Amino acid sequence: MSITEGDISANFRFNNRTGLLVPETITDERQIVAALPEFSGDYGFTLNETPQTDIAGITQVMRVSDSQIFTHTNLATVGLTEYFFDYSNDMPILFFNAANDGEEFAIQYYGIGGAVNGKNIDALVDAQMAGPYQIDAIA
Protein backbone atom coordinates (compact mmCIF):
# COMPACT_ATOMS: atom_id res chain seq x y z
CA MET A 1 0.00 0.00 0.00
CA SER A 2 1.33 3.42 -0.89
CA ILE A 3 0.05 6.42 1.01
CA THR A 4 0.23 10.16 0.71
CA GLU A 5 -0.72 10.88 4.30
CA GLY A 6 -1.71 8.88 7.32
CA ASP A 7 -5.30 8.73 8.51
CA ILE A 8 -5.28 10.76 11.72
CA SER A 9 -8.83 9.63 12.47
CA ALA A 10 -7.75 5.96 12.43
CA ASN A 11 -7.86 4.04 15.70
CA PHE A 12 -4.25 2.96 15.19
CA ARG A 13 -5.56 -0.26 13.64
CA PHE A 14 -6.33 -1.77 17.03
CA ASN A 15 -8.81 -4.65 17.01
CA ASN A 16 -10.48 -4.32 20.40
CA ARG A 17 -12.16 -7.72 19.99
CA THR A 18 -8.81 -9.55 19.80
CA GLY A 19 -6.74 -6.95 21.62
CA LEU A 20 -4.22 -6.89 18.78
CA LEU A 21 -2.79 -4.23 16.50
CA VAL A 22 -3.25 -5.03 12.83
CA PRO A 23 -0.43 -3.22 10.99
CA GLU A 24 -0.81 -2.19 7.34
CA THR A 25 2.19 -2.69 5.05
CA ILE A 26 3.34 0.68 3.72
CA THR A 27 5.44 -0.06 0.64
CA ASP A 28 6.55 3.28 -0.77
CA GLU A 29 6.19 6.34 1.41
CA ARG A 30 8.38 9.16 0.07
CA GLN A 31 9.94 11.78 2.34
CA ILE A 32 12.69 14.38 1.97
CA VAL A 33 15.33 14.96 4.64
CA ALA A 34 15.33 18.52 5.96
CA ALA A 35 16.44 20.41 9.05
CA LEU A 36 14.12 19.63 11.95
CA PRO A 37 13.17 23.04 13.38
CA GLU A 38 12.18 21.54 16.73
CA PHE A 39 15.62 19.90 17.12
CA SER A 40 18.41 22.37 16.41
CA GLY A 41 21.14 20.85 14.25
CA ASP A 42 19.23 17.62 13.50
CA TYR A 43 18.00 16.46 10.08
CA GLY A 44 15.26 14.03 9.15
CA PHE A 45 11.51 13.76 8.64
CA THR A 46 8.33 12.53 10.28
CA LEU A 47 6.61 9.49 8.78
CA ASN A 48 2.94 9.71 7.86
CA GLU A 49 2.09 6.79 10.08
CA THR A 50 3.50 5.37 13.28
CA PRO A 51 5.49 2.20 12.57
CA GLN A 52 4.87 -1.01 14.46
CA THR A 53 6.63 -0.44 17.76
CA ASP A 54 9.47 -2.93 17.53
CA ILE A 55 12.72 -3.17 15.59
CA ALA A 56 10.91 -4.96 12.73
CA GLY A 57 8.49 -2.03 12.27
CA ILE A 58 10.61 -0.30 9.60
CA THR A 59 11.65 -2.78 6.93
CA GLN A 60 13.54 -0.55 4.46
CA VAL A 61 14.89 2.98 4.22
CA MET A 62 16.30 3.67 0.75
CA ARG A 63 17.83 6.86 -0.68
CA VAL A 64 16.09 7.34 -4.04
CA SER A 65 18.99 9.02 -5.89
CA ASP A 66 21.26 5.94 -5.77
CA SER A 67 19.09 3.15 -4.23
CA GLN A 68 21.39 3.05 -1.17
CA ILE A 69 19.76 1.08 1.66
CA PHE A 70 20.28 2.68 5.07
CA THR A 71 20.68 0.75 8.32
CA HIS A 72 19.22 1.49 11.74
CA THR A 73 21.54 2.73 14.47
CA ASN A 74 21.04 3.27 18.18
CA LEU A 75 24.06 5.57 18.39
CA ALA A 76 23.75 9.29 19.09
CA THR A 77 25.96 10.02 16.06
CA VAL A 78 24.25 8.94 12.84
CA GLY A 79 26.57 7.75 10.06
CA LEU A 80 26.35 8.68 6.37
CA THR A 81 24.25 5.60 5.47
CA GLU A 82 22.40 5.18 8.75
CA TYR A 83 19.18 6.45 10.28
CA PHE A 84 18.11 6.70 13.91
CA PHE A 85 14.58 5.86 15.00
CA ASP A 86 13.38 5.53 18.60
CA TYR A 87 10.78 2.75 18.71
CA SER A 88 9.75 3.78 22.24
CA ASN A 89 8.72 7.29 21.11
CA ASP A 90 5.18 7.95 19.85
CA MET A 91 6.43 10.48 17.27
CA PRO A 92 7.66 8.68 14.13
CA ILE A 93 10.72 10.83 13.41
CA LEU A 94 13.66 9.42 11.46
CA PHE A 95 16.98 11.20 12.02
CA PHE A 96 19.75 11.29 9.38
CA ASN A 97 23.27 12.64 8.99
CA ALA A 98 23.28 16.28 7.82
CA ALA A 99 24.99 15.15 4.58
CA ASN A 100 21.60 13.74 3.48
CA ASP A 101 19.85 17.13 3.66
CA GLY A 102 17.54 17.47 0.63
CA GLU A 103 17.71 13.77 -0.32
CA GLU A 104 14.48 11.87 -1.03
CA PHE A 105 13.89 8.53 0.69
CA ALA A 106 11.50 5.66 0.03
CA ILE A 107 10.43 4.00 3.26
CA GLN A 108 8.73 0.65 3.82
CA TYR A 109 7.23 -0.17 7.19
CA TYR A 110 4.30 -1.68 9.06
CA GLY A 111 2.03 1.25 9.86
CA ILE A 112 -0.28 1.17 12.85
CA GLY A 113 -2.16 4.40 12.16
CA GLY A 114 -1.85 8.06 11.33
CA ALA A 115 0.81 10.03 13.14
CA VAL A 116 -0.27 13.22 14.83
CA ASN A 117 1.71 15.75 12.83
CA GLY A 118 1.02 19.00 11.02
CA LYS A 119 0.66 17.36 7.60
CA ASN A 120 -2.00 14.94 8.83
CA ILE A 121 -3.88 17.60 10.79
CA ASP A 122 -3.96 19.78 7.66
CA ALA A 123 -5.27 16.81 5.62
CA LEU A 124 -7.99 16.17 8.20
CA VAL A 125 -9.05 19.83 8.21
CA ASP A 126 -9.06 19.90 4.39
CA ALA A 127 -11.24 16.78 4.29
CA GLN A 128 -13.63 18.32 6.81
CA MET A 129 -13.83 21.55 4.81
CA ALA A 130 -14.59 19.61 1.61
CA GLY A 131 -17.20 17.45 3.34
CA PRO A 132 -20.96 17.91 3.57
CA TYR A 133 -20.63 20.20 6.57
CA GLN A 134 -18.83 23.46 6.01
CA ILE A 135 -16.97 25.03 8.91
CA ASP A 136 -17.73 28.75 8.99
CA ALA A 137 -15.00 31.12 10.05
CA ILE A 138 -15.72 33.03 13.23
CA ALA A 139 -15.63 36.75 12.56
Summary of the structure (lengths in Angstrom):
residues: 139
radius of gyration: 16.4
end to end distance: 41.9
largest distance: 51.9
contacts: 363
relative contact order: 0.28
helix: 12%
strand: 37%
